[in-house]
Amino acid sequence: MSEMNLVSKGMTTCAGCPMELIGRAAVEVLGKNTITMTPPSCAAIITGNGDETGWGIPSIQTVLMSLPAFASGVSEALRVRGIDDVTVMGFAGDGGTFDIGLQSLSGAIERGHKALFICYNNEAYMNTGNQRSSATSLGAFTKTTPTGKKESSKNIDFMLLHQDLAYQATASIGDIQDFKRKVKKAKEVDGPSFIHVHAPCPSGWYFPTGQTIKVGRLAIESGLWQLWEKENGKIKINRKKFDLEKVNEYLSLQGRYKNVTDEVIEEIKKEVMRKYEVLKKFEELDFI
Amino acid sequence: MGDILALDGNAAIAYGVMKSKVELIAAYPITPQTPVVENLSSLIDRGEFDCGYINVESEHSALSALIGASATGVRTFTASASHGLALMHEVTGVASGSRLPIVMGVVSRALPSPCSLWCDHSDIMSERDQGWIQLFAKNPQEALDFIMIAYTVSEDERVLTPTMVDIDGFYVSHLTEPVNVPTDEEAGKFIGKFEPNNLILDVNNPYAINNLSSPEIFTEYKYSQKLGMDAALEVIEERFEKFNEVFGRKYSLVESYNTEDAETVIVCLGSMSGTVLHTVNELRKLGKKVGLVRVVSFRPFPKKALAAALKGINNVAVIDRISAVGSMGPLYEEVLSCMHQTDEGKKNVFSFVAGLGGRDINEKTVKSVFEYVDNANETGEKPTDTIWIDLKKE
């Protein structure tokens, strides 16, 4: 008999949902000795409704502002109880990580609790029906940026470079094996870790539900989403080859960029190169 | 019997926490609560108190962390005041709704605006409907004792409801008095090691806590919380009795003083009761039939005990330490609803506001309350609104 799925099948997430796949993949690696928490968000769909839950592991629904503080408490309580074989996994979107939850995240990392914070970034407040977040990309339509977002997304990864994370990585639904490898590393470190996962959302980005992985892969192949990790202060870029020309294909697949101008596309490409150049410089350093 | 130490209310709370064998604290400093967190940090640092301490970055995170910790099966504590308690508001409901026996010290300080550092009850009263037990201590000794009592009530399987132990900012928090601190052996006779009486986050028995709940079951969840809160009334009395057996200090849900033959009594909360008691003594010397009724447990509200305490008394003057703009003070409303429910007949119940933002409630204030009641009875002019008794006249 095969082992029980730690995330139930038949979740009521949208068709093609990347968040569900990310949650599944994470728990597959972390195993049953995991306590998870979700804010009220798309991830709360897994935590469930009434007497039903999608998690086969213990879970608690937090408030949007302070998931990392909840995780701090769980992590320290486990320490008090002498339990050292349980992983604490925070599972929040870009709203709960970049915006309303940022202070709490920063505090939890600074205090050094042993916990893994996974951010599935679908680049807007999707659970309330697609409103802009600070993670929304330049030019993207949301219901609160009807003519396209005028600002670039917050570079939370670079912000967190200056906090003492035991392990930090970017990942993507477009490369699940790479994500799983990173979750395994995060599980093994003694301290806070952060994995930021690109999560193309068919409902909010307006692409066919069968193309979630494809859109994720195109983001990697075009350089728009860069895969890297930081261990012991050293940055490693996981994939250096990308083709800027694929930016157009990535954008044209998604309805949210329907009205994007050529000027904005040029700016998006420039941004890719700027980020990459900085990342390369970081990689040259022995320690950051 | 214990050690007599000179402690202020804040330090007394810290000792109460230590004697309650708390396992994890998360707190953020705020005037006038700051010495609570400093005292606890020192006790832990000196190795006198074996306890985890999370130095969180906000009060919102303090209570959030404790919800996670309490749900993982450890005994927890935090303390706050004013802005800090208001910031926690979102999560106070999560703690009580998740039936977590967290205990919090509240060092009451006015909510803005304008900004104030000083005492009134606007902070804790804003939490009165959030499903927490609320005990008001009048001095440092009670602060220590109520913390220990709070854990034994909150953790009782009939209750499973968090508790706020309130002291008045500066009037109690910074008042130094001799406090009897129990030895560990004595404390052990009253409170044991924490054993969770509810579901916890356990990988061998997975549950989802605090998930989305539909209209189908939300009402029943809230009703079960109500049953827990109702049961607390009896459990608090049980624990008061046990506490008296072990330590010889007697407490009750409602404390009465000189009420037997009284014509007029003041009903109040917290530290002002000391001044009222003193003034009652002074007025009794002049032959005035006055008394004092102090409400110790504001949540659950002890309706029966209060009705019994006020039996046969014609004039009831309620002093609220919160402005309650737009209606009447919360304590006044409770007293009135209690009178109505217990069919105690027609009493004159007066609503007073005093002591806002740290204004001292002194003997003069209390006398003017009694005088106001006398005058109203003589002239037959009964007020229809709250009387701001210590408002400056010019």
Chai-1 contact restraints between the chains, C-beta under 6 A:
chainA,res_idxA,chainB,res_idxB,connection_type,confidence,min_distance_angstrom,max_distance_angstrom,comment,restraint_id
A,N33,B,V203,contact,1.0,0.0,6.0,A-B,restraint_1
A,I35,B,L201,contact,1.0,0.0,6.0,A-B,restraint_2
A,T47,B,A208,contact,1.0,0.0,6.0,A-B,restraint_3
A,T47,B,N211,contact,1.0,0.0,6.0,A-B,restraint_4
A,G48,B,A208,contact,1.0,0.0,6.0,A-B,restraint_5
A,G48,B,N211,contact,1.0,0.0,6.0,A-B,restraint_6
A,N49,B,L212,contact,1.0,0.0,6.0,A-B,restraint_7
A,G50,B,S213,contact,1.0,0.0,6.0,A-B,restraint_8
A,G50,B,S214,contact,1.0,0.0,6.0,A-B,restraint_9
A,G50,B,I217,contact,1.0,0.0,6.0,A-B,restraint_10
A,T53,B,A208,contact,1.0,0.0,6.0,A-B,restraint_11
A,I57,B,P206,contact,1.0,0.0,6.0,A-B,restraint_12
A,P58,B,L201,contact,1.0,0.0,6.0,A-B,restraint_13
A,P58,B,P206,contact,1.0,0.0,6.0,A-B,restraint_14
A,P58,B,Y207,contact,1.0,0.0,6.0,A-B,restraint_15
A,S59,B,A208,contact,1.0,0.0,6.0,A-B,restraint_16
A,I60,B,A71,contact,1.0,0.0,6.0,A-B,restraint_17
A,I60,B,I209,contact,1.0,0.0,6.0,A-B,restraint_18
A,I60,B,N210,contact,1.0,0.0,6.0,A-B,restraint_19
A,Q61,B,N210,contact,1.0,0.0,6.0,A-B,restraint_20
A,Q61,B,N211,contact,1.0,0.0,6.0,A-B,restraint_21
A,V63,B,E90,contact,1.0,0.0,6.0,A-B,restraint_22
A,S66,B,H60,contact,1.0,0.0,6.0,A-B,restraint_23
A,S66,B,S61,contact,1.0,0.0,6.0,A-B,restraint_24
A,S66,B,S64,contact,1.0,0.0,6.0,A-B,restraint_25
A,A69,B,S61,contact,1.0,0.0,6.0,A-B,restraint_26
A,A69,B,S64,contact,1.0,0.0,6.0,A-B,restraint_27
A,A69,B,A65,contact,1.0,0.0,6.0,A-B,restraint_28
A,F70,B,S64,contact,1.0,0.0,6.0,A-B,restraint_29
A,F70,B,G68,contact,1.0,0.0,6.0,A-B,restraint_30
A,S72,B,I54,contact,1.0,0.0,6.0,A-B,restraint_31
A,S72,B,A65,contact,1.0,0.0,6.0,A-B,restraint_32
A,G73,B,A65,contact,1.0,0.0,6.0,A-B,restraint_33
A,G73,B,L66,contact,1.0,0.0,6.0,A-B,restraint_34
A,G73,B,G68,contact,1.0,0.0,6.0,A-B,restraint_35
A,G73,B,A69,contact,1.0,0.0,6.0,A-B,restraint_36
A,V74,B,G68,contact,1.0,0.0,6.0,A-B,restraint_37
A,V74,B,T72,contact,1.0,0.0,6.0,A-B,restraint_38
A,E76,B,L24,contact,1.0,0.0,6.0,A-B,restraint_39
A,E76,B,G52,contact,1.0,0.0,6.0,A-B,restraint_40
A,E76,B,I54,contact,1.0,0.0,6.0,A-B,restraint_41
A,A77,B,L24,contact,1.0,0.0,6.0,A-B,restraint_42
A,A77,B,A69,contact,1.0,0.0,6.0,A-B,restraint_43
A,A77,B,T72,contact,1.0,0.0,6.0,A-B,restraint_44
A,A77,B,V74,contact,1.0,0.0,6.0,A-B,restraint_45
A,V80,B,E23,contact,1.0,0.0,6.0,A-B,restraint_46
A,V80,B,L24,contact,1.0,0.0,6.0,A-B,restraint_47
A,V80,B,G52,contact,1.0,0.0,6.0,A-B,restraint_48
A,V80,B,V74,contact,1.0,0.0,6.0,A-B,restraint_49
A,V86,B,V203,contact,1.0,0.0,6.0,A-B,restraint_50
A,S104,B,S61,contact,1.0,0.0,6.0,A-B,restraint_51
A,G107,B,E57,contact,1.0,0.0,6.0,A-B,restraint_52
A,G107,B,S61,contact,1.0,0.0,6.0,A-B,restraint_53
